[in-house]
Amino acid sequence: MNKLPNADRTRIIALLCEGNSVRATVRLTGFSKNTVTKLVCELGAAVSAFQDRTFRNLKCKRLQCDELFSFAGVKDKNATPEQRAKGLGSIWTWTALDADTKLMPCWFMGGRDAVAAYHFMHDLAGRLANCVQLTTDGHKAYLTAVEDAFGTEIDYAMLQKIYGKGEQGPETRYSPAQCMGAKKAVITGNPDFKHTSTSFAERQNLNIRMQNRRFTRLTNAFSKKVENHEHAFAITMMFHNFCRVHQTLRVTPAMEAGLSDHVWEISEMVDLLEIEERRAA
């Protein structure tokens, strides 16, 4: 069986991490679409397993959570019952961001409902070593999920933004609604209102859409399979956490969090594929 050299694997992953689509990567590298997709799936599983093991006993202080919309295969309004049974349609990516280190230790893909919130919050709670301050938006699914996962061992506040209609015109379809203000509400514990914010998490949503072509709006670069979507996102998170130097921190989030002592090269990320294969053998 033919096997790509690590140099070629690294070139493919570097292009994908910089926001290129699969087909653009195919044109730039000369490899087939199946080769690129197969590498994404294999490496995605490897880096997901690595991050799952590494992000444990974290000493985070302030976390911000948000949900990011995308879809696989087809928009909900056009999905057939058979497509829905395969999980195609809307996918909401629940993310947690450490406001201090910019580490993203946890994410979950599913619906924007109480079931997804439950799994996401329990996964997040199992990765933390101490009580944290948590800020979410006003999505009601968080209320029960946070209480069930953390109990009273958390300082939790909700930030609900108030949006107005703004001016009407042809460009309004592509522009966000005007934010008129925000309400802060203490849910549990004693959160510091000065740090009750979701701004870093919302800004990270833009980074994700820029770095992962599958999340770019109004294009045909969306994922065609849910599994491919999950694997590609795991690679994006590995690149963000270990490889990309944060402009403000001057180091990677993993270094700031004490999980790494150097800036990872993408070739090191690719090496995890063989490491995980040996672990599974």
C-alpha positions as CSV (number, residue, x, y, z in Angstrom):
1,M,0.0,0.0,0.0
2,N,1.4,3.4,-1.0
3,K,2.1,5.8,1.8
4,L,2.7,9.5,1.5
5,P,6.0,10.8,2.8
6,N,5.7,13.1,5.8
7,A,6.9,16.1,3.8
8,D,3.9,15.7,1.5
9,R,1.6,15.1,4.4
10,T,2.9,18.3,6.1
11,R,2.4,20.3,2.9
12,I,-1.2,19.2,2.6
13,I,-2.1,19.9,6.2
14,A,-0.4,23.3,6.1
15,L,-2.5,24.3,3.2
16,L,-5.7,23.1,4.9
17,C,-4.8,24.9,8.2
18,E,-4.4,28.2,6.3
19,G,-8.0,28.1,5.0
20,N,-7.7,26.3,1.7
21,S,-10.4,24.0,0.6
22,V,-9.8,20.4,-0.3
23,R,-10.1,21.0,-4.0
24,A,-7.7,24.0,-3.8
25,T,-5.3,21.8,-1.9
26,V,-5.6,19.2,-4.6
27,R,-4.8,21.7,-7.3
28,L,-1.8,23.1,-5.4
29,T,-0.2,19.8,-4.5
30,G,-1.2,17.5,-7.3
31,F,-2.6,14.8,-5.0
32,S,-6.0,13.3,-5.5
33,K,-9.1,14.4,-3.6
34,N,-9.3,10.9,-2.0
35,T,-5.7,11.1,-0.8
36,V,-6.3,14.5,0.8
37,T,-9.6,13.4,2.4
38,K,-8.1,10.2,3.7
39,L,-5.2,12.1,5.3
40,V,-7.7,14.5,7.0
41,C,-9.7,11.6,8.5
42,E,-6.6,9.7,9.7
43,L,-4.8,12.7,11.1
44,G,-8.0,14.1,12.6
45,A,-8.6,11.0,14.6
46,A,-4.9,11.0,15.8
47,V,-4.9,14.7,16.9
48,S,-8.3,14.3,18.5
49,A,-7.0,11.4,20.6
50,F,-3.9,13.3,21.5
51,Q,-5.8,16.4,22.7
52,D,-8.3,14.3,24.6
53,R,-5.5,12.8,26.6
54,T,-3.5,16.0,27.0
55,F,-6.3,18.4,28.1
56,R,-6.8,17.0,31.6
57,N,-6.3,18.5,35.0
58,L,-6.3,22.0,33.5
59,K,-5.8,25.0,35.8
60,C,-8.0,27.4,33.9
61,K,-9.4,30.4,35.7
62,R,-11.9,32.0,33.3
63,L,-13.7,30.2,30.5
64,Q,-16.0,31.5,27.7
65,C,-18.3,29.2,25.8
66,D,-20.2,29.8,22.5
67,E,-21.8,27.8,19.7
68,L,-20.7,28.0,16.1
69,F,-23.1,27.2,13.2
70,S,-22.1,25.1,10.2
71,F,-23.7,22.3,8.2
72,A,-22.8,19.0,6.5
73,G,-24.1,17.8,3.2
74,V,-27.3,19.9,3.0
75,K,-29.1,22.8,4.7
76,D,-31.9,21.6,7.0
77,K,-34.7,23.0,4.8
78,N,-33.5,20.8,1.9
79,A,-32.7,17.6,3.8
80,T,-34.6,14.4,3.1
81,P,-35.5,12.0,5.9
82,E,-32.7,9.7,4.7
83,Q,-30.1,12.5,4.9
84,R,-31.3,13.5,8.3
85,A,-30.9,9.9,9.5
86,K,-27.2,10.1,8.5
87,G,-26.8,13.2,10.6
88,L,-26.6,15.6,7.6
89,G,-27.9,19.1,8.0
90,S,-27.1,21.8,10.6
91,I,-24.2,21.2,12.9
92,W,-23.5,23.3,16.0
93,T,-20.0,23.3,17.3
94,W,-19.9,24.0,21.1
95,T,-16.6,25.5,22.1
96,A,-14.8,26.5,25.3
97,L,-12.0,29.1,25.3
98,D,-9.6,29.9,28.2
99,A,-9.7,33.7,28.3
100,D,-6.2,33.9,29.7
101,T,-4.2,31.4,27.7
102,K,-6.6,31.3,24.6
103,L,-6.5,27.5,24.9
104,M,-9.5,25.6,23.5
105,P,-9.6,22.5,25.7
106,C,-13.1,21.3,24.8
107,W,-15.5,21.2,21.9
108,F,-18.6,19.2,20.9
109,M,-20.5,18.8,17.6
110,G,-24.2,18.2,17.6
111,G,-27.5,20.1,17.7
112,R,-28.1,23.4,19.6
113,D,-30.2,21.6,22.2
114,A,-30.1,20.4,25.8
115,V,-28.6,17.0,24.9
116,A,-25.6,18.6,23.2
117,A,-25.2,21.1,26.1
118,Y,-25.3,18.2,28.6
119,H,-22.5,16.3,26.9
120,F,-20.4,19.4,26.3
121,M,-20.5,20.6,29.8
122,H,-19.8,17.2,31.4
123,D,-16.8,16.8,29.1
124,L,-15.6,20.3,30.1
125,A,-16.0,19.7,33.8
126,G,-14.0,16.5,33.6
127,R,-11.0,18.4,32.2
128,L,-10.7,21.0,35.0
129,A,-8.6,20.9,38.2
130,N,-10.3,23.8,40.0
131,C,-13.3,26.0,40.3
132,V,-13.5,28.4,37.3
133,Q,-15.5,31.5,36.3
134,L,-17.7,30.6,33.3
135,T,-19.5,32.9,30.9
136,T,-21.9,31.8,28.3
137,D,-24.5,33.6,26.1
138,G,-28.2,33.5,27.0
139,H,-28.9,30.2,25.5
140,K,-31.2,28.4,28.0
141,A,-29.8,25.0,27.4
142,Y,-26.7,26.0,29.3
143,L,-28.6,26.5,32.6
144,T,-29.5,22.9,33.3
145,A,-26.3,21.5,31.7
146,V,-23.9,23.7,33.8
147,E,-25.8,22.9,37.0
148,D,-25.8,19.2,36.3
149,A,-22.1,19.1,35.4
150,F,-20.6,21.5,38.0
151,G,-23.2,21.8,40.7
152,T,-22.4,24.8,42.9
153,E,-18.6,24.4,42.3
154,I,-18.5,27.2,39.7
155,D,-18.8,31.0,39.3
156,Y,-21.2,31.2,36.4
157,A,-22.7,34.2,34.7
158,M,-24.7,34.7,31.5
159,L,-24.2,37.5,29.1
160,Q,-27.3,38.2,26.9
161,K,-26.8,40.7,24.1
162,I,-29.6,42.8,22.8
163,Y,-29.8,43.4,19.1
164,G,-31.6,46.0,17.1
165,K,-32.8,45.8,13.5
166,G,-30.5,48.5,12.3
167,E,-30.7,50.1,8.8
168,Q,-32.3,48.1,6.1
169,G,-30.5,47.7,2.7
170,P,-29.1,45.2,0.3
171,E,-25.9,44.7,2.4
172,T,-27.8,43.9,5.7
173,R,-28.0,40.2,4.7
174,Y,-24.3,39.9,5.0
175,S,-23.8,42.1,8.1
176,P,-24.5,41.3,11.7
177,A,-27.4,42.9,13.5
178,Q,-26.5,46.0,15.5
179,C,-25.8,45.3,19.2
180,M,-27.8,47.7,21.4
181,G,-26.5,46.5,24.7
182,A,-26.0,43.5,27.0
183,K,-27.4,42.1,30.2
184,K,-25.2,40.3,32.7
185,A,-26.8,37.9,35.1
186,V,-25.3,35.8,38.0
187,I,-26.5,32.2,37.8
188,T,-24.2,30.5,40.3
189,G,-21.4,31.5,42.7
190,N,-19.7,34.9,42.7
191,P,-18.5,35.7,39.2
192,D,-16.5,38.9,38.6
193,F,-18.6,41.1,36.3
194,K,-15.4,42.7,35.0
195,H,-14.6,39.4,33.4
196,T,-18.1,38.4,32.4
197,S,-17.6,38.4,28.6
198,T,-17.8,36.2,25.6
199,S,-15.8,38.5,23.3
200,F,-12.8,36.2,23.1
201,A,-14.9,33.2,22.2
202,E,-16.8,35.2,19.6
203,R,-13.5,36.4,18.1
204,Q,-12.3,32.9,18.0
205,N,-15.3,32.0,15.9
206,L,-13.9,34.3,13.2
207,N,-10.5,32.6,13.4
208,I,-12.2,29.2,12.9
209,R,-14.1,30.4,9.9
210,M,-10.8,31.9,8.4
211,Q,-8.6,28.8,9.1
212,N,-11.1,26.1,8.3
213,R,-12.7,26.4,4.8
214,R,-15.6,24.1,5.8
215,F,-16.9,26.9,8.2
216,T,-16.7,29.7,5.6
217,R,-20.2,31.1,4.9
218,L,-21.8,31.3,1.5
219,T,-19.5,28.9,-0.3
220,N,-19.7,25.3,-1.6
221,A,-16.7,24.3,0.5
222,F,-19.0,22.8,3.3
223,S,-18.4,19.3,4.5
224,K,-20.1,16.5,2.7
225,K,-19.9,14.0,5.6
226,V,-20.2,14.6,9.3
227,E,-17.1,12.5,10.0
228,N,-15.0,14.6,7.7
229,H,-16.3,17.7,9.4
230,E,-15.3,16.4,12.9
231,H,-11.8,15.3,11.8
232,A,-11.1,18.6,10.0
233,F,-12.1,20.6,13.1
234,A,-9.9,18.5,15.3
235,I,-6.9,19.4,13.1
236,T,-7.9,23.1,13.2
237,M,-7.9,23.0,17.0
238,M,-4.5,21.2,17.1
239,F,-3.1,23.9,14.9
240,H,-4.6,26.7,17.1
241,N,-3.6,25.1,20.4
242,F,0.0,23.9,19.6
243,C,1.2,25.4,16.3
244,R,-0.1,29.0,15.8
245,V,1.6,31.7,17.9
246,H,-1.0,34.0,19.4
247,Q,-0.3,37.6,18.4
248,T,-0.9,39.0,22.0
249,L,0.7,36.1,24.0
250,R,3.7,35.8,21.7
251,V,3.5,32.0,22.3
252,T,1.0,29.3,21.5
253,P,-2.0,28.7,23.8
254,A,-0.5,25.3,24.8
255,M,2.8,27.0,25.9
256,E,0.9,29.6,27.8
257,A,-1.1,26.9,29.6
258,G,2.1,24.9,30.4
259,L,1.2,22.0,28.1
260,S,4.1,22.5,25.7
261,D,7.6,23.9,25.9
262,H,7.9,25.0,22.3
263,V,6.0,26.0,19.2
264,W,5.0,22.9,17.3
265,E,5.8,22.5,13.6
266,I,3.1,21.1,11.5
267,S,5.4,18.2,10.7
268,E,5.3,17.4,14.5
269,M,1.5,17.3,14.2
270,V,1.7,14.9,11.3
271,D,4.1,12.7,13.3
272,L,1.2,12.1,15.7
273,L,-0.4,9.9,13.0
274,E,2.3,7.3,13.3
275,I,2.6,7.7,17.1
276,E,-1.1,7.0,17.5
277,E,-1.0,4.1,15.1
278,R,1.8,2.5,17.2
279,R,-0.3,3.1,20.4
280,A,-3.2,1.4,18.9
281,A,-1.2,-1.6,17.7
